[in-house]
Amino acid sequence: MDDSVIAFRTEFKNNLIEWLQMKDKTSEDIDDNDPLFGTGLGLDSLDAVEIVIMLQRKYNIPQKDIESRKEIFATLATLSDYVQEKSRR
């Protein structure tokens, strides 16, 4: 994995922590391959809505693009990679 991916994932983790007000977490606490929902990070459907809103605001990703790709919410890595790819365009 190259340095730009690592840097983006760290920034993205910090954004998630801020957006979701996870005061007890640091970017080091979030494993790239842990599930975002259920076990792993333990997010719920309200967190998903908040993430979609913030992706629209911060990265200008249309809601319809995000909602049509539910598989991107599997792990931090899949979501971060998707956002990084979309924000390059």
C-alpha positions in Angstrom: 0.0 0.0 0.0 1.5 3.3 -1.0 1.9 6.3 1.3 -0.9 8.3 -0.2 -3.4 5.6 0.6 -2.1 5.3 4.2 -2.3 9.1 4.6 -5.8 9.3 3.2 -7.0 6.4 5.4 -5.6 8.1 8.5 -7.2 11.4 7.6 -10.5 9.6 6.8 -10.4 7.8 10.2 -9.9 11.1 11.9 -12.8 12.6 10.0 -15.1 9.7 11.0 -14.1 10.1 14.6 -15.0 13.8 14.4 -18.2 13.3 12.4 -19.5 10.6 14.6 -18.2 12.2 17.9 -16.4 9.0 18.9 -14.5 10.7 21.7 -13.1 7.4 23.0 -11.4 6.4 19.7 -8.2 7.4 17.9 -7.3 6.6 14.3 -5.0 3.8 15.7 -8.0 2.2 17.3 -9.7 1.6 13.9 -8.4 -1.4 12.0 -8.8 -0.9 8.2 -10.4 -4.3 7.7 -12.8 -4.5 10.7 -16.5 -4.3 9.7 -17.9 -0.8 10.1 -21.3 -2.1 11.3 -22.2 -4.7 13.9 -19.0 -6.2 15.2 -15.9 -4.2 14.6 -16.5 -0.5 14.8 -20.1 -1.1 15.9 -21.8 1.6 13.8 -25.5 1.7 13.3 -27.9 3.0 10.6 -28.0 6.5 12.1 -24.2 6.6 11.8 -24.5 5.5 8.1 -26.8 8.4 7.4 -24.4 10.8 9.1 -21.5 9.4 7.0 -23.5 9.8 3.8 -24.2 13.4 4.7 -20.6 14.2 5.5 -19.3 12.5 2.3 -21.6 14.8 0.4 -20.4 17.9 2.2 -16.7 17.2 2.5 -16.0 15.1 -0.6 -18.9 16.3 -2.9 -20.0 12.7 -3.5 -23.6 12.6 -4.6 -26.0 10.7 -2.3 -27.2 8.5 -5.1 -23.7 7.4 -5.9 -23.1 6.4 -2.2 -26.5 4.7 -1.7 -26.2 2.6 -4.8 -23.0 1.1 -3.5 -23.8 -0.5 -0.2 -20.8 -2.8 -0.4 -18.5 0.2 0.1 -19.7 0.3 3.7 -18.2 -3.1 4.5 -14.9 -1.9 6.1 -13.0 1.3 6.7 -10.7 0.3 3.8 -13.5 -0.2 1.3 -15.2 3.1 2.2 -12.0 5.1 2.3 -10.7 3.6 -1.0 -14.1 4.5 -2.6 -14.0 8.0 -1.3 -10.4 8.5 -2.4 -11.2 7.2 -5.9 -14.3 9.4 -6.2 -12.5 12.5 -4.9 -9.8 12.2 -7.6 -12.2 12.7 -10.4 
